[in-house]
Amino acid sequence: MKKFIQNAITNKAKKLLADHKPLVIAVAGSVGKTSARNAIASVLSAKFSVGTTIKNYNNEFGVPLTILGAESPGKSIFGWLKVLCSRPKAIPEIFVLEYGIDHPGDMQQLCDIVAPDIAVMTRISYVHAEHFRSMEELAEEKAIVLEHAKQLVVLNGDDTRVLGLEGHVHTPMLTYGFSSTAQIQASNYQLETREDFFFKPGDYFSTIRANVTTQDGDQIDLELQNMLGTHSVSALLPAIAIAKHLGLSREQILEKLSTTQFEPGRMNPMPGIKGSLIIDSSYNAAPASVIAALNVLEEFHPSESARRIAVLGHMAELGQYSEQEHHLIGLKVGEVGVDLLVTVGELARDIRRGAIEAGMPEEHTQHFDSPLDAGRWLDREIRKGDIVLVKGSQSARTEKIVKDVMAEPLRAPELLVRQSTYWTGS
């Protein structure tokens, strides 16, 4: 029955695409897909009607459901029949879709559903490596989407693995990043943080600034409140590249960039208890994204009595690389000047071991088996001005920790990931 439903919604989605011929943009990579996809969809909406991935619908079921404008009815046969019999209300001019993979063959299957006109590759990391024999095999699987792109490929020029896939590109290509060789180049990045380090609801917490030079030599100055890190700037660059390619003006691009928002759990700053600041990155975790998050934490300079606190759940789906990558994250913790490390989950013990090996005093580390225990402990320990990074893979459920220490827990359904009854059980 599952295969029948998959074939049925795929065929319906293909027919819709053939009839209406929207432009299709596929965003692939190990980390940063959702942020880049949101930015692209937001900026392009200044000129076009845009449809984009629903929730995290980035697999062989999710992609056709997004095209059909329908949410998954789960195990309801009648719900699936309703999806198959219903007609989409309106077909957008552009679809911006995420393409996610877990196993060999997944990317080809997605490209068989819809081969993109434009393909974006963000970053390649060890996440989803569990079912691949090597990182090279994982990268080659992701590269299939580049081979299918019909109009343009946009590559992250700061990632050597991504640049190594250039041989798979058969269309015009653009690179983006902070690298001096990137065609859409960001420079002069600055993070400005609050000076008083007492954070309360309604405040602004930070401002990032950067200058962007586009492929046609135009200069765009970014000033974005409550965004954090160079990776946030990086997520905006493919949106700028594609917008320029599709003829949007500088004014249209700037207008939409200033209103672009990332989804919950993606390095979102929010007020915490006792005047602390929580950096909520609880959606997921891969080695590259954890390192990027720790780099952001290092950019904060708390007042004398406050601390940088890293709360790190385990990273899933790393396969043979799991122990190695958790240990390397621990070494990074020791490098960036974290004052207090809290690890959650059995695999995360290797993060703690790595941090101690890097010189972090053992008494400045704590380990918990569950996010609930970690949240209760932090609730007692956090103090005014602390900067608290919370990050972990989906299965680590670190959003439960954020809920314990956020200043406005009643807003959890609005601000946090995985708050539906499916996840909370309530």
N, C-alpha and C positions, 0 to 999 in steps of 0.2 A: 504493500500500500504506500509506503514512504517513497519508493522509486516512482510509482505511478503519479503521485501528487507532484513530485519534483519535476518529472517530465511535462506534466500538464501545465504547471505555472511557468515553466521555462518556455514552452511553445507559445503560450499566450503572450509572454513578455516579448519574445522574438517577433511575433506578428505585429504587436503594437509599435515596436521600434521600426520595423520595415514600412509600416503605414505612415508614420509621422516623421521619421528620420531626424530625431533630435541629435545634437552634438553630445558625444559621451566622453567624459573625462574620468579616467581611472586613477586612483591614488593607491599606490602600493608601498610596501616597506615593512620593516619590523617595528619601528616606533615612529610616532608623530603623524600617523595617517589621519586620525580624526581631526587634529588641530589644523593640519594643512587642508583637509577637505572642507572644514567649516569656513576657513578663510577664503578659499576659492569660491565656494558657493555664495558667501556674503558679498564679496567684491563684485562678482559677475552679476549679482542681482540688481546692480545699478543700471544695467542695460538690457538684461535678458530675464525671461522667466526661468527659474532654476528649480530643479528637483534634486534632492540629495539623500544620501543613505539614511534610512530610518534606524534609530537606536544604533546597535552595532551589527546591522544586517550586512555582513560583508562576505558571506559564503554562498554556496550553490543554491540555498533557499533564500537567503537574504537579498541577494542582488535582484532576482526576478520579482520578489515581493516589493522592493523599493520601486522598481520600474512600474509595477501595477498600482502603486500607491496604497498598499494594503499591509496591515500588520499580521503577524503569524497568529492563527487561532489555536495553536498548540495541538492538542490531541483530538480536537473536535472535528469529526468528519463533516458535520453540517457547516461548520465554519469554513472549512476548505472548499466546500461546494459553493458557498457564498462568494468566496474570493474568485473562484473560476467563472462564476456566472455574472459577476458585477462588472461594470464598465468604469474605468478611471474617469474622474470628474474633468480633468484637464491634463493635457500632455505638455510638459515644459519644453522650452527651446533647448535647454541644456540639462543633462544629468551629470552630477558630480558623485561618483560612486567609489566606495572603498573596496579594494580587492584583498581579502585576507586568506592565508593558506595555513594548513597544518600538516599536510601529507604530500608526498610526490604525486603529481597529476592534478592537484587542486587548481593551480593557476590556469592550466590549459582548459580545464572545465569552465572556469569563469569567462575566459576569452571566447569559448565556444558559445556561451550565452550571449555575450556582447563584446565584440572586439572594439576597443576604445579608439576614438579619434585622437585624443591626447592622453599620454600616460605620464604620471609623476612617480618618481622613486624617491622616498624620503631618506631613511637610513636603514642599514642592515645590521642587525645585532643577533645575539644568540637565542633570543626568544623564538619559539616554534621550531627549535633545532632538534627536538626530541626524536622526531621520526625521520631525520636525515642523517646520512653517514658522515657528513662533514659540512662545515660552513660553506665550502665551495658549492656543494650540491644544493644547499638551501638558496644560495645566491642565484644559481643557474635556474632554479625553479621560479624565483621571483622575476627573473629577467625575461621570462616568456611574455609577460605583458608588454615589454618594450618592443619585442618583435612584432606584436600585433598592432601597435599604434600606427594609425594611418596618416596623421597630420603633423604631430609634434611630440617630442619626448623632452621632459624636464627632469634633470638629475641633480641630486644634492652634491655640489662640488666640494663639500667639506668631508665627504665620506669616501675613502679610497676604495672600499668594496663596491660602492655604487658606481664610481667612475670606472672601475674595472669591467663594468658591464657594457661599456660603450660599443663593443663589437656586435651587440645584439640590436643596435639601433639602425633602422633603415629609413628614417625620416629626418628632417631638420631637428637639431638638438640644442637645448639651452641648459646651462648649468647655473646653479644659484648657491649662495653661501657667503661666508666671511673670507674665503680664500681669495688671494690676489688674482687668481686666474678665473674666478667665477664671472659669468657674463651678467648676471644680476647679482650685484655685490653689495653687501652690507658692511658698514664700517662705523667707527666712532661710537660703539655701543657704550651706553652708560646706564647704570641702575641708581636711581635716587630713592633713598628710603627716608622714612620719618626720622626726625631728630630726637623727639621726646620719648620714643619707644614705649608709649602707652596706647594700646590699640583698643578701640571701641567700635560698636556697630555704627555704620554710616560714614566712617572715616575713609579717606584714601590711604593706602598702605605703601604704595610705591609708584614710581614712574620710570619707564624705560624709554631711552632715546637712542636713535640710530639714524644714519644717513644711508640711503639706498640709491645706487646708480643702476638704471635699467639698461636693457639691451640696446635701446636706441639713444643712450647717453643722457636721458632725463634724470633729474635729481629729485628724490622724494625724501622729505624729512619726517621721520616717525616720532611721535610723542604719545605714548600709550599708558594710561593709568591702570594700576592694579594688574599689570602683566609682569611676569618675572622671567629673566634669563635670556641668553642668546638663542636658545631653542625656540622661544616664542617669536622672536624676530624671524628666525629661519622658517617657521611655519607660514609666515606671511609672504615670503619671497616667491614661492611658486604661484601664489595668487596674483602678485604683481606681474610676473612674467606672462602668465596666461591672459590676464586682462589686457596687457599691452598688445599681445599677439592678436587678440580679438577686437582691438580697436577702441578700447575704453580710454577716455581722457584722463589726464592726471587728476583733475578735480573729482571725477567719478570714483577713481581709485582711493583717493584720500578720504573722501566722505565715508566710504564703506569700511575702510581699514580702521577708522576711529571708533566704529561701532561694533567691530568684530568681537565676539566673545567665544571663549573656549568652553567646552562642556564641563560639567562637574567632575572633580577628581583629577583634573589635568593642571597641576601646579597653580591652583587657585588660592590666593591669599584670602583669609577670613579672620575676623576677630575671635580670639580664644578666651577662655576663662582667665580671670585675674589680670586683665590687660595684656595678655600674651597675643602673639600672632601665630596662626596656624597656616602652614603651606600645605594645602590638601592635594596630594598626588596619589590618592588611594585607588584610582581606576585600575591601574595595572603597573607592572614593573618588568623591565628588561635591563641587562647590564648597562647599555648605553644611556637609557633614560634615568637610571639611578645615579650614574656619574654626573649627568647634566643637572639633576636635582641637587646633588651635593655641592656642585659648583655654585649654584644659586645660593644655597645656604651659606657658603663661604663668603659671598658678597655682602652679607649683612654683618654689621658691626654693632652688636647690642651694647647697651649701657653697661657700666662696670659690674653691676650686680646681676645682670641678666645673662642668659646662656643660649648657645646654639644647641638645639636638641634634635637628633636624628632618630626617628622611629621607623624602623625598616622591617617589613615582613619579608617572607621568602619570595624568591623569584621562581616561577613555575616553567615547565616545558623546556628546560635546558638540557635534558638528557645527560649525555656523557660529560658535558661541560659544567654541570651543576656545582660540584664542590669547588672547582677552580674559580668559577665566576663569583660565587658568594665570598670566597676568600679574598679575591681581588677587590671587591667592594669594601671589605673590612679594611684593607690597606689604604684605600681611598679615604675612608672615614678618618683614619689616623692622620692622613696628609692634610686635610682641609680644616683642621682645627675645631672639630666637634667637641663640645664640652660634656655632653651626655649622650650615650648611645643606648637605645632600647631596641632589642631584636625580638621578633615574634615568629614562632614556628620552628620546627625541628631543623629544616634546611638552613634557616637563618643563623643557627649557632656558628656556622663557618664565617659569617660576617663578624660576629663578636670575636672569634679567635683571631681573625685577620687584623682587627683593630687593635687588640691587645699586643699582637706581634709587632704592629707598627709603632708601639710606644704609648698607647692609650692606657691609663691606669685602670686596672680591672674594676676598682670600686666606682669608676665612672661609667660602667656598663651594667645593664640589666637585661635578663632574658625571661620571656614569658612564652608559655605554650599556646595561649589563646589571646585574641585581640581584646576580649572582654577583660581579662586580667590585666593586660597592659594598659587599657584605658582607665581602669579603676586606680591603678598605681599612679599614672600620670596626673589624674585628677587631684591627687594630694600633693604631688611634687612640683607642678608648674607654678611659676611665680611671675610677677609683673615684668614685662619686657622680653620674656623668653621668645625666641623664634623657634617654632616646632615644625619640622618637616615630617610628614607622615606619608610613607610610600610602601606599596607592596603589590604583589600579583593579585588578580581577582580572587583566587582561592584563599589568600591570606586574610581577606575581609577587613582590611585596615580602616575602611570607612566607619566601622564600629568604634574604633579609637577616636576618630575625628568627632563623632557624635558625642562622645563622653566629654570632650574638652573644648568644643566650640561654644562661643558665648551665647548663641541663639539656637539651642537644640530643637526648638519647635519649628525652625525653618529647615530642618534636615531633609524633608521630602523635596524641597525646592533646591537645596544647595549641594546635596550629597548624591553619590552614585548608589545604585542598587537599593532603592527605597520602595520598590513596588512590593506588593504582598507576596509575589513569587520569591523574593529574596528575604523579606523580613518575617514571613510566615504569619503576619497579622492583618 
